[in-house]
Amino acid sequence: GRYIIEFGMGTDFHGQDVSKAAAKAVKDGCFPAVCLCGLSEVLRLEDLNQVKITVTVAVPRPEEVNP
């Protein structure tokens, strides 16, 4: 398989809410700087629905994250 890896970081200084920090990290890693122009040509995809996205979020207190 082919991989594109993006990293993001999120914090919630005031409320120390782990779920909010995790959501900010996912948003930071996925949206601001990602440009996948030409992805279908490079991977020879006929349908972008063939692309799988896997997200791994690391937090200090995983039991506190609301899915």
Phi, psi and omega in degrees: 000165177251148186228142169236122184248130176234146179242146176220160178224140178219144178222154172229085185296319188283311183264348184050040180273113184297323180295318178295318179296319179296317179297319178295323179294317178296315179298317180296322182283337187257325193256316192294321189237007184272125175228114183248037178302134178082008182302316182295326179288316182295317182269000182055048179265138175268340182217122181293349175290351177282347183281130176255138177242125177243129181244129174242124181243127178253127180224157182289333180228076186301332181293346181265356182280127175271123182294000000 
